Amino acid sequence: MHVDLTDQYHHLDSRIHELDPRVKVLVAVAFILSNALLPDGSWIAFALSWLILLAANELSDLGLGFTLKRSLIALPFALVAVSAIFSPIGEPLTVWDLGFVKLIPTDAGLIRFLSIMLRSWLSVQMAILLVATTQFPDLIHALEHLHLPRTLTTIIAFLFRYLFVLSNEVFRVLRAREARSAGLPGVKSGGNLSWRIKTTGSMAGQLFTRSYERSDRIYQAMVSRGYTGHIRTLNPHKMVREDWLVLSAAAVIIVLIQLVGWIR
Amino acid sequence: MYAPVYLHIPDGFLTIFVSLIFWAITIIMVGLAVSKTNRTLGERQIPLMGVMAAFIFAAQMLNFPIAGGTSGHFLGGALAAIVLGPWAGILVMTSVVGVQALLFQDGGLLVMGANIFNMGILTAVIGFGFYRLVVGRKRILRLTVAGIGAWIATMAAALVTSLQLWLSGTTRLEIVLPAMLGVHALIGIGEALITVAALVYIEQTRPDLINPERTIEEGGKGWVVGGVLLALAAVLISPLASSNPDGLERVAENLGFLSSGVGPNYRFLPDYTIPFLGDTPLSTILAGIVGVLVVLVVIILVGRRLSKTEKV
């Protein structure tokens, strides 16, 4: 689990923040789609995509390097792609003899690896920018406008609402376990493996029953306030001229990037 | 708090075709889940599923040290499906994976279909399928099978993740598969033990939540077939693939699925191009558009079905 449990939204009054959330979702997804469509080794197109990203960062008033800071989150996954370097196609660059195995990096393999890393790096930054400039309830509302089933968006809204509450509960339970397992320095604390598993399982079970009972109370409270099965919002989200402008500009830019990537 | 979880694939690691295929499967399954739960559960169940999704999200933070700095942790798909029923379990896990990707960039957006399939649908179907097999039997048998189901579900998720990465030309199967299965054989044991321990606790404190009638009502015998078949497929493929990746590659090649290890490995549209246009950029882009259209059609068809059931 690699989550720093804070809301990722950064409140500012920039032009990006004020865009309709639908536009932001569509542009972010189109940008990620465009990265996936670009062929391996289209460095100029990747560079252009990065410039677009920088411009979006700047327009959002969060600062040029804002998304860069969090962008390394997907890095551990690079380990999986490393083996692409030793792809059997392409010209061998060199031979690394490790004794038990011979590794032969090839030029095509290296290009593939770098392209995968670039795509991932660019895409994750756009996703970071999307949630940094859009409040999560607005995001859910946008997904509803984009015809995600109501059942699903409502579940997600509840998940977001209680995520932080239940996470705090988890931290409390974990702290309690640690407090009970205190030991002297140098002396092994806590029980053996089966004790640990049983404790963790009981923690999960207890959290489950607590959550279950909490959801019952939430439901009762909501029904008494007029809940009929879906959540309403006071923010109607209307597309204005600026939204359409940004949407069409983004479409044109992405088509251009694709052209640059494919024509050489 | 940090532990590398190699099941959340980031954007960029799967080709567009693999992403779209798994989006299509995921949309169909989630669509079915939405319409089933709409029919069988009242509006009361929606807050329940939402809070349960938050529970799974939070419970994934529970970890326990095993040895040598590694720690076991929890995916929760099997537990969610056993306690809430398979369809509700799929919806809960879909929301969890979706929010992890949307809010915390834990997994990509374009590849979310694949992530939901691996961590949400596979684990729920296999976990519930195994439990459904022994529902109402002796306690010890039930718990053992639930544990085995949870372990196999984790392994299946790791296996399918490896296959997706390999089909995308991101990795060499003979490297990624033993690594993924090796790591997840351990993680799966943790998953199985926590699932069983949690079931024991829930049975003791709230026996009304997992009694046999309830489980049978939530999913029929068909789930046994589905879960066991998926598990069997995983069991059959993994030793074959890990001991003899060339063999699997040859099978894939013979089926026209894989063009002898070259770049992105797909043959759904031959060589990612429209045949009569030849190997030009235009043809590749058109092939991409065809793929997007197929997914759109799936979305519209599922959406129609949903809007019908939602109005009722």
Interface residues (C-beta under 8 A of the other chain):
Chain A: M1 H2 V3 D4 Q8 A28 V29 I32 L33 N35 A36 L37 P39 D40 R70 I73 A74 P76 F77 V80 A81 S83 A84 F86 S87 P88 I89 A108 R112 I116 M117 L118 R119 S120 W121 L122 S123 V124 A127 I128 V131 F136 L139 H147 P149 R150 T151 L152 T154 I155 I156 A157 F158 L159 F160 R161 Y162 L163 V165 L166 S167 E169 V170 F171 V173 L174 L193 R196 I197 K198 T199 T200 G201 S202 M203 A204 G205 Q206 L207 F208 T209 S211 Y212 R214 S215 D216 I218 Y219 M222 Y227 T228 G229 H230 Q258 W262 I263
Chain B: M1 Y2 A3 P4 V5 Y6 I9 P10 D11 G12 F13 L14 T15 I16 S19 V30 G31 V34 T37 N38 E43 R44 I46 P47 L48 M49 G50 V51 M52 A53 A54 F55 F57 A58 A59 Q60 M61 L62 N63 F64 P65 I66 G72 H73 F74 L79 V83 L91 V92 T94 S95 V96 G98 V99 Q100 A101 L102 L103 F104 Q105 D106 G108 L109 L110 L165 G169 T170 T171 R172 I175 V176 G190 L193 I194 T195 V196 A197 A198 L199 V200 Y201 I202 T205 R206 L209 G261 V262 G263 P281 T284 I285 G288 G303 L306 E310
